[in-house]
Structures are given as C-alpha cells and as structure tokens.
Amino acid sequence: MGFMAGISSLVLLALTTAPIGLATPVQTSSPVVDLGYATYKGYHDDTYDLNVFKGIRYAAPPVGKLRWQAPKAPLVNRTAIQSATEQPPICPQSGGAKLPEVYGFNSALGNEDCLFLNVYAPPGAKDLPILLWIHGGGDGLFGAFYDPSELINTNDKGFIAVMIQYRLGAFGFLSSEGVHKYGKTNAGLLDMRFALEWVQKNIEKFGGDASRVTVAGESSGAGSAMLQSLAYGGREDHLFNNVIAASPYTTSLYQYDGKVPTGHYKDFAARAGCYKKNMSEAAVFNCLVKADTVTLQYASANVSISGEWGTWAFLPVVDGSFIRELPSKQLLKKKVSGKRVLSGYNANDGVPLSPPNVNSTGDFLDYIHSAFPSFSPKDYSRLMDIYGVRHSSPENTGPRYDTLGDSGPTALNQSEMATGLQQTVFNIYAESSFDCPAYWLAGAFAGGRTKESWQYQYSVTPGYHGSDLSAYFSVGATTPARGFMHAFQKIWGNFIINNTPVISITDAKGGADNATVPEGVNGDISWPKWNSDSPVVMNLNTTGGSTVFVEVTPELTYWVRDGPGVTNEFRLADASKWEGGRGARCEFWRSVGPRVPA
C-alpha cells in the first residue's frame, strides 16, 4: 500500500527537522492542578526545576460523530486524579510525498484521540506570560514532543510553555463541498483555536497570565500561527498578543470546494471504501464517519504520499469563515489580530522539501510547471526573468558555499546546498513557501500605532528548513554552538516576556568577547522595527571553529560549524535588496498569489 511506518531516528541526528529533546528527566515531587473538569498530577523535573504536565486533555476525543466536527469540551471526569507524566498518544501521521524515508517525514499509525497538550511551568509561577507552540510537519506529522525546558531556563523561568497537538492529515484538513456542508473544514485549525481558548480559561491555575500569550510555530506550525492571526478576517478575540512565525509555510491554500482538495477527498473516500457510484454527499460523509480508523489512516497516508516531491495532500483551505481570503491578499490589507510579530526564515529553507535532482533546463521547466500548474505563460516568463534563469548555468557542479546576502553571488544560484538551476529551484521553493510569507506577515504588522514587527534570517550553516529547531528546543542538541543557542533563545524569550526581540549586547555575543553584533543604546543590540518603506532584517550567523561534513543522502550533504572558536556574527541588512532583491521577488509572489495559491 506504500505506507511507510515510523519516524526515522536517524533524522533526529542528521537532519534535526523532527523533534529533539526526548531525554527522560529526573523526577521528584508531583504537582497537582485542578482544572474543574478534571484534576491532573504532573511531575517536577529536577534537571530544569520545572513542573511538567504531559497529556492534559483539552478537548473531547474527535472520534465517532465528532470526526470532522469542531472540537468540543472534554467530559467532566472527577472520579480520580489523572496522571500527567507521559507523552500523549500521537495523532495519525500522514507523510510527505516522494521524500526519502531517512528524512523522517514518514507516515505512521496513531490515535485519533490525540487532542492533548503539555504544560511546562516554573514552580511558584505567578502572572507569567505564555508561549503556545504549534508544531510543524506539513499539517500531517509530528506532535507535542518538543521540549522547551532549556528555552525557559535561558530566560530565567520567565514564561510558561504550552505545547499542543491537533488533528493532522485527512482527520484535520479533509475538504470538499460535502465536508463543508456536513462537518467542518480546517478542523485542525479549529483545534488550535480551541487550545488558545483553553489557555484563556485555565492557564492561571499554572501561574500564567492569559492576557500575555504568544502563539508560535515553525513551518506549517508557523503558517498556522499566522492563520490564527488572520482568522475570521483578522477579528480580534484577544486570545494572543504576539506571534512568532519561523519559516511560515503558506502555499496550496485552495478554496474548500476547489478541484485539488475535492480530488484528494474523493481519492481518500475511495481508498476508505466510501466513494461509490451514485452515492450522495451525505452518504459518503456518513460512511467516512463510521469507517474503521486504521482504514482511514492508511487512506490519509497514501493519498498524501502520492503527490509531487515534498507536498502534503491535506492542508488548510479558504472556507469563507475561519479563512476568508488568501494570506497574500489579507496581509496586504493589514487585517490581522494581535499586536506584534517576530517573523523569520532560514538561509536554505528550500532544502529538503523541493526536488534535489534538477540537472538541466528541461528538469527546471518540468519543476516550475508541476509546482505552479495554474500559472499563465506571462507568469512563467516573469518568473524566468526575476530569477535570472535565462542566464544561469543548468549544471549543479560549481563550488558550494554560503552567500553573504548583500554582496557577491546570491541565493538565486549559489548556496552551501547547490549551484546553478538546482539552487534556483531551492530558492524558488524557499521564497514562495516560507520567506515571502514572512515578509508579508512583517509588513502586515508594520507602520501602525498599535502594531509592530521585527524580522530575522537564521543563517547558521547549513540553514536548511527546520535546522533552527535545535537552537530553541536545545535539550540534547549539539549544534548550533551554545553561544548561539543562548543568544537566539534570549531573542525569543525577550519577545515572549517583554514584547521585543532586542536583547543585551552581552547576551547577543553569547559569552564570546570577539563576537560581532550591531550595537545600539543602553547596552542593547540595534534592531529596528520592520518598516515597509525601508525594511531591515537581522542576519543571525556564526563564524570560526571547525567544520564537520554530514551526508544524509547523496543529494543532501552539508557542513556544520562546530568545536571551539565558534562565535556569533549578527548584522543588519536591507531586506529589500537582500539576496539580490528578495523584496522585488516577494512582490512577484504576492502578485501571483491567487495562482500559487498563497
């Protein structure tokens, strides 16, 4: 059936796009919290001096008649204190198409009863701000097993972290006219919203301040955090003040009844034995509601892995309610909720989710036509021009090295990952899916009296998509260097706690006097807020030390900077001119947004 089992353990070490920090903590006392509907007993982690509650149910099991419906409150269970010391069951996993198994984006059986969250809180916490984390994984993979303990401790235990799970794959993002009529499209997004509402009702019992919430995520989790800000037309529900979006995945947002999501729906229903001749929409939907979970999980996984390289079948859709228009359009209108945003992206975000075997002009043309099938001839011509394709070598045989960003060769055809048209493919994917949405998001919060934004690029080698996860969820991580981890975690923590990513020069240097950072006033770094007329990006990088070669597959190899002597190298750059004019290319992607769609 083409169903790949398990998440590769190798990817945790070699690729680090999957979760890290799974070491068993030392436990002593058992903190208890009464949530009204249930009482939970967690544990005290002596290693990090945090109270941890794992597997708190925040919504009723979305099974049976609750499949593809909005989340409901959990039933009251006061019969006994429930243990909250083990990871909750993971949601059914639907992997990415054509990706090698070693990458770790693999399908696996899970449990539909998976709407749980984990809470990490300092003992004796009172009125602390909240980080609510939405994990990435193409809306089809992973769960709440990222460990924020070091991130909290680096910031002097100044906030509480809530790590959530939500319905994935077809269970969270099945869409068609029938689902829209008889259930709910974007069920996974509604789960996230429900978790944010849970925080408002319950976080005070852990010592949190519900008026100071930062919703954050990476990849599809960052895209989801952005969509929470765009929800209901940008309606302000006061569920959060801040957004952190690390490489916000924003592409393939079709209309709920469009050809693509409807096609996936029919394929899914057929594989589940629920799509037959002359069946009504109601009959198909009811058949799916009653179907065996294993059958549905296999159907979800196999539809998802049957697409083009690095794609997922089941993604958010424009449903006319939760998502009312494409992000590229709504962000331009600045119709967003929340007060401030910190958006970022990685230097090589196009790796590993875009095809790595582009060796000729023909391969390149095949890629852009398959990736953007709705483009007009004029769109393709403009893309060729703005990415300099007509003047780029088709071969990926040149020396590979990181670009400087604002001088010399650019990411258009040069990086540590590839050269020539292969690198152009990586860059097109990165900018259309992650980088430009981060630009648009920063712009949506810029220039107003009540909103503000900042932006960074994570350039630490190798800088591929997801490599930044080990910088903030650093339990057990060996790269990047500890000095960089400290500085990056301070940036995020200060944004969560004090509403600004501007940190002290001392923290930014990460313990190395010879580190280079832009110096501002009062002992802090200089980091201007985003201004759409003159946008500035903070380039976060390291230099020095030694390099270690890593080979994941013959197509995915890179160098990691390691060892003594690694120092931070932070600097400000003109985001419009960055990498040979990324600002203009992001305007191109906004102009073709309806045909991406994004």
N, C-alpha and C positions, 0 to 999 in steps of 0.2 A: 504493500500500500504506500510505500515511500515515506513512512512515518519514522522520523529519527528520534530515538529515545535519549533522554538525559541531557544535562548541560555539561559540556566538556570541562573537566577540571584543569586541563592544560591551558585553556583560555584565561583562567583566573590569573595565571602567572605570566603567560606570554603576551596576552592581548589586553588584559585588565578592563575589557568592556563589560564583563559580567561582575557581579557583586564581589566585594572583598570583605575582610574583617569578620571571619566566621569562627575565630578562636573562642574556646569555652572560657568564660570569665570565672574568677574566684567569687563565690557567693557566701554571704553570712546571713544577716537578718532578712526578714521577709516583710516588706512594706505592704500595707493593705489599703485599697481605695474602694469606697462605696459610691457607685455611680447611680444609685437609685434602682435601675432595672436589674443590676447585678453587682456583686462585690468580687473584686479580684485581688489575689495575693501575688505580688511580683517577687523580686529578689534585689538585694543590694550587691552591686558589683564592686568588690573591694579594690580591684585594679584601678578603676577610674572614679571611685566614690560617687556612683550614680545609682539611683533607684530605677530599676528596669521592669517594665511590664510588657510582656510579649503575648500576642494573641488575644487582645481585647476585641470583643465583637462590637462593631459599631453599627451594624445593620443586620436585618433578618437574612437567613440563608436565601439567596436568589435562585431557588430551585422550584420545581413543580410549576404552579401557576404564577410564580414570581419571576420565571425566566423572561427576559426581555421586557421587564417592567421597571418602573422607578424603584429605587431602594426604599425599604420600609424599616421602621424602627424595630430593634430586636425585641423579642418577647421578654417579659419580666421573668427573671429566674432568681428567686430569693431563698431557694431551698438549701443552698450551701455556698461556701466561699469557693470561687473557681480559681484554679491555678493559672498563673500568667507568667510561666517561666520557660516555655518552649516556643520555638518558631511556629507560627500558624501554618496550616496547610496552604500550599501554593495553588494559585489559580491554574486552570488548564493552560498549557503553553502551546502557542502556535508560532513556529519559527519563520525565519526569513527565507525567501526563495533563492535557490541556487548557491547559497553560501556554503563553503566547506564546513564540515562538521567541527573541525578544530577551532573555528571562530567562536563557537559556543552559542550561536543563535538557533538552537535546535528545539524542535517540538518535544513535548513530553506530557504524559498524563498528569492531571492534577485533580483538584477537588473543587467543584462548583461552589461549595460552601466555604468561601475564602474571603469574605468581607470583614477582615480583621485589621488592626493596627497595633504598632508597638510604640511605647512611650519611654523616653529617656529623660529623667528629671533629677536635678540635684536634690539631695536630702534637705529638708527645711526650706525648699524653694517658696518664694512669695512674690507674686506680681511680676513674674519673669515673662519676657516675650517668647513667642513660639515660632519654631521652624516646622512647617508641614511639608514633608518630602513626598513628591510623586515620582516614582521610579520610571526609568525609560525602558526601551525594549520593543519599539515599533508597535506599541499598543497590543502586543501579543505575547510578551515574555517577561520573566523575572518576577520579583516580589519585594516584600518588606524586609529583606535580609541585609541591607546596608547598615553599617554600624557607625553612628555619629559620635561615639564617645570621645575620641581624640579631638574632634572639631569642637565639642562642647568644652572640654578641658582647656584647650588652647585659648579659649575665650573666657577663662576664669569662671566657668559654670554660669555664664550669664544668660542662658536661654534653655528652653525645653524643646526637645525634638519629638515630633510625631511622624512615624514612618507608616504609610498606608499601602494597602492593597486594593485593587479594583478589578472588575471583570475585564478579561482580555479576549482577544481574538473574536470569533463569532459570538461568544457569550456577552461581550461588552460592546461590540461595534457592528453587529449584523444590521443591514439596512435595505429596505425596499418599501414599496407602497404598502405592502401587507404589514410589515413590522411597524411602520408609521401609523397605520390605522388601528391595529390590534394590540400593539405593545409600545415600546419606546426605543427609538434610535438613540445612539450616543449614550447607552446605558452606563458605560464605563465613566464617561464624564459626569453623569449624574451621581455615580458612586463617590467620585472625588468631591463633588459639591456637598454631598451628604456628610462626608468626613469633615469638611470645613464647618458645617453646621454642628456636628458632634463636638468639635473643639469649642465652639461658642458656648455650648451647654455644659461642658464637663471639664474643661482644662483647668478651671480654678481649683478643682479638687486635687490637682497635682502641683499647685503653686504657680499656675500660669495666669497671664493677663490676656483675656480674649480680645482686647482692643488693640493688641500689638502682634499681629500674625503676619509672617512672611510665608507665602506659598512658593515653593521652589521645585525645580526638577531639571533633569538632563535629558537631551534628545527628545523622544516623544513625551517624556515627563515634563520637559521644559515647554514643549508645544502645548501640552495640556494646561500647564500653569498659565500660559498666555491665553488660552481659550477660556479659562476661568475669568480672566480679566475682560474678555470680550463677551462673556455670557450675557444672554438676554439683551443684546445691543449695547453692552457696557453698563448695564444697570448696576448702581452702587448698592450692594446689600450689606456692606460693612463686615464682610467675612474675613478680609485681609487688608493690610495697608501696603505691603511690599511684595514684589515679585522678583525672584531670581530665575533667570532663564539661561541655562548653559546649553548652547547649541540647540535652539528650539526647532524641532522637526516640524516643518509646515509645508506639506505638499500632498497632492492627491485628495483634496477636500472636495468631493463631488456633491452634487445635490442628492438628497436622500433617496430619490427615485430615479437617479441617473442610470445610464447604461452600465457603467462599471460596477457600482455597488449592487445593482439589480442582478447583473451577471454572476457575481460572487454569491449572492443569495440563492439563486437558482441552482448553482453548482453545489453549494452547501446542502441545500434541501434534497437535491437528487442523491448525493452521497449518503444522506441520512435515510433514504427511502421514503421521503415525504414530498417529492415533486413528481407527480404523475399526470398523465393526460387528463384533461377535463376537471382537475381538482380546483376548487375555488381558493381564493386567497385565504379565507378564513380556515378552510380545511388544511391547507399547507401549514399555516401558522400553528394551528392546534395540534397537528401531527408532530411538529418540532417541539412543542411544549411537553408532549407526552413521551418523546423519544428517550431511549437509553443514553445515559451520559457518556459512556465510552464511545458509542457510535458517533455522537455529536462531536466529541473531542477529536476523534480521528478525522471526521469530515472537516472540522475547522482547520486542523493542522495541514491536511493535504491540499485544501484549497489555497491556503496561504503560501505553501512552498512551491506552488505550481506556476508562479508568475515570473516576471523578469528579475534579473540579479538584484538582490538587496531590497526587494519590495515585500510589503505585507498586504494581505487582501482586505483585512478588516480594520478600518480606520475611521476617525470622526468624519461626519458628513454635515453639510449645511441643511439643517432640518427646519428652518424657519422659526424656531423657538429658542432653543439654547444657543445654537449658532445661526445667526440671521443673515450673514453675508461673509464673503471671503475675507480672511485676515488682511490680505494686501490692500483691500478696499476700506475695511473698517478702521484699520490702524491709521490710514491716511487722514481719516476724519477725526482722529483722536477720541473716538468713542470707547473709552476704557475705564474700568473701575480700579480702585487702588490709588495710592499716592506717588509711588516711586518704583523704579525698576533698575535692576542691575542685570544687563544682558551681556553674554559673552559667547565665544566660539573658539574653535581650535584651529591651529595653523594648517593642519591637514585633515579637516573634517570629512573630506571626500573618501577617505580610506577608513574601513574596508567595505563600505556598503555600495560602492559603484564598481563596475566590471574592471578587472585588472589586466585584461588581455587585448587591449587596443593597440594594434601594431601597424595599422595602415590607415589611409584616408577613408577607405571603404568601411573599415571597422568603426571609425569615428562617426561616419554618416549613419551607419546602422544603429549606433547607440543613440544619437540625438533623435532619430525618427521613432525609435521604440520608446524612449524616455518621454518624449513630448509629441504624442501622436496627433494632438489637436492643433498643433502649430500650423500657421499658414505659410506658404512659400516665402512671404515677406519676413515672417518671424524667423525662419531658418536662416535667411540671408543676413538679417540683423545680428543673430547670434554668431554666425561665422565672422562677421566684421568686428563685433565688440570683443570677441575672444581671440582675435588675430589668427584665426585658423588658417587663412589662406597663406600666411607667412610662416607657419610653424612646421617644424620637422615632424613627419609622421612616425619617426622612429623613437623608441624609448631606450636609447643606447648611450646618452650623454652622462657625464659625471653627475651624481645626485648630491645635492646639498641644500640646506635651508636657505630661503631667500631672506633678505634684510627687511623687506616690506616697503621701504620707501626710497630705495636706491638699488641700481643694478638689475639683474634678472628678477622677474616677478613670478608669482604663483600661476600665471597664465600658462606657463610651460616649463616650470622649474620648481622642484622641491626635493626633500630628502627621499620621497617616496617614488618619484618618477620624473621623466622629462618628456618633451615633445607632446604629441597628441594624447598620450596616456595621461600625462599630468593635466592637460586641458580638460579631459573627462573628469578627473578627480576634482578639479576646481569648479567646473560647471555644477557638478552634483553638490559640492560643499556650499556654493553660493546660493543656488536655487532652493536648497532644502534647509540650510541652517544659518549661514552667515547673513544673508539679506533679510530673512525674517527677524534676526536680532537687530539689524539696523532699523527696520520699520518699527519694531517694538520700542526701541530707544527714542525714536522720533515721535512716537505717539504720546510719550510722557514728557517731552521736552518743551520748554518755552512757555509753560503756563504758570499761573500764580500758585496753584496748589499741587502741581505735579513736577517731578524731576527724575532724571535718569543719568546713568553712567554706563560706559561700555569698556570691555577688555578683550584682548585676544590671548589665549593660552598658547604660548609658542614653545614650551619646553619640549625638546626633542623626545619622542618622534611626533607628538602633537596630532596623532590620528584621532578619529572620532571615539570618544569615550575614554581616552587616556587620562583625562583630567580627573576622573572619578577617584583615583588613588591619591590625589592631592588633598581632597577634603574628607573622604572616607578612608582614612590612612591607617586604620588598625591592621597591622600585619604587612603593610606595604613597605617596599624597599626603595621605590622610586616614585616621584622625583626626590631630590635631595631634601633633607629635613629642614634646612633653612628656607627652602621654597615652600614646603608644606606649611611651615609656621606663618609665613607672610600671607599666603593665599587663604589660609583658614582665618587669619585675623581680618582680612578684607571681607570675607563672607560674614564672619561673626559681628564685625562692627556695623555692617549693613543691617543685620537682623536686630541688633541691640540698640544702635544709635542712629539708624536710618541714613548712614553714609558709608561708602567703602573707603573713605580717606583714613588712612592709619598713620601711625608714627613712623618717622624715618627709621628708628631703631628696629621696629617690628618688620618693616619692609626689607631691611637689609638681612634679616634672618640670622643675626649673630655674626656676620662677616663684615668687618670694617671696610673692606675693599669692594663691597657690593656697590652697584650703581643704581640709584633710584632718583626720580625727579623730586627735588626738594622744594617744599613750599614754606609756609609760615608756621610759627609756633611749634616747631619740631615735627610737623606733619609732612607727608608727601604732597606734591601738587597733583591734583586730578580734577580737571574742570568737568562740570556737568555737561552732558550732551547738548549741543546747540546745532540745530539742523542746518543753519547757515554756515557754521564752521565747526563741524563735528570732530571731536578728539577721541581717540581710542588709546587705552593704556595697554602697551605690549608687555606681557609678563613672560620673561625668559630667564634662562640661566646660562652661564659660561664657565669655562675652566673644567678641572677634573679630568677624568679619562672617559673613554667611550667603550661600550660593550655592544657587540653585534648580536642581534636577535633574528632568528628565522622562524616564522610561524608556518609559512608555506613558501614554495619557490617564488610566488608572486608577492608575498608580503614579508619583506625583510626591512630592518631599520637598525639604527644605532641609538643607544640610550646613554645619556651622560651620567656618570656615576663616580663614586670614590671621593677621596679628599680633594679639596680645592674647588669644588663646585660653588659658585656664588650667584646671587640674584642679579639680574640685569633687567631692570624695568625702565621703560621710557614712554613718553607721549608721542603720538603721531597723528597726522592729519588723516582722519578716517575716509575722507572723500578721495584722496589721492592714494590711499594705502593699496599696496599690491597692484600698482599700475592702473588705478582708477576704479576701485571696487564700488565707490559711490555711484558712478555712472552705470555700472553693470547692475547694481541693485535697483536702480530706476528702470532699467530694461526689464528685470524680472517682475517688478511691480506692474509695468505696462502690459505684460503678457500673463499676469496672474490668473485671469479667467480661463486661460487655456492650459495652465500647468496641471490642475488649478491649485492656487495657493492663496 
